[in-house]
Amino acid sequence: MSYFPRAGFCTLYVPRMLRSQKEGECACEFEQFSQVDPKRQCVVYCCGGTMLDVNKIRADFPILSRTVHGKPLAYLDNAATSQKPESVIRAMDDYYRRYNANVHRGVHALAEEATAAYEDARRKVSRFLHAASPREVVFVRNTTEAINLVALSWGRANVSAGDVVVLTMMEHHSNLVPWQLLAQATGARLEFIGLDPAGRLLLEDLDRLLIEFGGRIRLVGVSGMSNVLGTVNPVAEIAARAHQAGALCLVDGAQSVPHLPVDVPALGCDFLAFSGHKMLGPTGIGVLWARQELLNTMPPFMGGGEMIKSVHLRESEWADIPHKFEAGTPNVAHGIGLGAAVDYLTGLGMENVHAHEQALVAYALERLAQVPNLHIYGPPAGERGGIVTFNVMRDGELLIHPHDLASILDMEGIAIRAGHHCAQPLTEYYGVPATARASFYLYNTEEEVDRLVEALHKAQRVFGLE
């Protein structure tokens, strides 16, 4: 099952008793209802009678034991990057210590071991996505490179003057700037799906654009989960509508893949891009998943070694996919690290990861609603991931700049993000220069939410607002 719910059709669960009387046991009793009930917003998913053992999980992450300014670290900047478990660090260290070698090129033992580990990581990612084949998994540096690959390879071959690429108002720059460059180079135009007051996509905008531009729309690009609003978008529905109009669908999965169970055949998208560092893996490694028949028709992204089958003075023959898109020596260690991260997440179960974050963000929204002058952006619990973006403001005026707020929280050992979050058009839409963002992951706790709330009170006292 893939958690890209269509609003009004997702089943939620509310606990009558949230806490177990005995540690390690789940004593929850759940009442099932539909999220269309506006009076019931607290969300906890039943996980087969068990919840994640967060204390045990935290022990796997060395950095979480450190202090910042004399306070225990509360790391709430997971939408920017996640922390790394010992197993990921160890897997990369083991490669460098025991079998460091280039891949795909040598016949000696170290090269064969490195190649096996690197390609095993590809197979793990393929299974994680429920992809048809590991050949559909292209390793890149990050989400940004994956989307640029599509824009430059598929886009240059398939998008012409007068064609249309449809995006949304909530896109990260990674899923906006590459299409701006493509439009400038080809004479294509960009159109956008707007937002409702709660930060949901207005799908009627998509329907209007599909009617207005008809067969001229070549691609619809959408974030699986907004990195600012936390909105979980109905990707399967958007992909189906795009396909009906003869367009392809690209999903920026940088925020969704680390936090939600993903099944690419069920999603129905044509391209999915995401980064390893947001899902417990290292920086410098990411993935472009695409349907095999599309990859086969796309020209190479870069030229050089590794991506060729044969080279002559005036022409070359390309390697088979996915290697056609992986020119040069790859990031072997980080690919292996990503494989270890996938192992860790698979061991926990993505349904459980998602359930934990849903419970935590519901608790956070409830607690943050008690903080005066706090304006929270985005939809209610049950329609968002583990992201809460906010400003201290009154009557539309900022009372504390987000950067000042983040600095005060940092002195309390709490790491959040302040700025436009690489989504400047969205902050412009809301008429603010920046926002503050707390983002959660599988190792965060209610106690850290409580510390965030108390620190926000303290910041307002510092500015004479309480």
Buried (B, 14 or more C-beta within 10 A) or exposed (E): EBBBBEBEEBEBBBBEEBEEEEEEEBEBEBEEEEBEEEEBBBBBBBBEEBBBEBEEBBBBBEEBEEEBEEBBBBBBBBBBBBBBBEBBBEBBEBBEEEBBBBBBEEEEEEBBBBBEBBBBBBBBBBEBBBBEEBBBBBBBBBBBBBBBBBBBBBBBEBBEEEBBBBBBBBBBBBBBBBBBBBBEEBEBBBBBBBBEEBBBBBBEBBEEBBEEBEEBBBBBBBBBBBBBBBBBBBBBBBBEBBBEBEBBBBBBBBBBBBBBBBBBEBBBBBBBBBBBBBBBBBBBBBBBBBBEEBBEEBEBBBEEEBBBEEEEEEEBEBBEBBBBBBBEEBBBBBBBBBBBBBBBBEEBBBBBBBBBBBBBBBBBBEBBEEBEBBBBBBBBBBBBBBBBBBBBBEEEEBBBBBEBBBEBBBBBBBBBBBBBBBBBBBBEBBEBBBBBBBBBBBBBBBEBBBBBBBBBBBBBEEBEBE
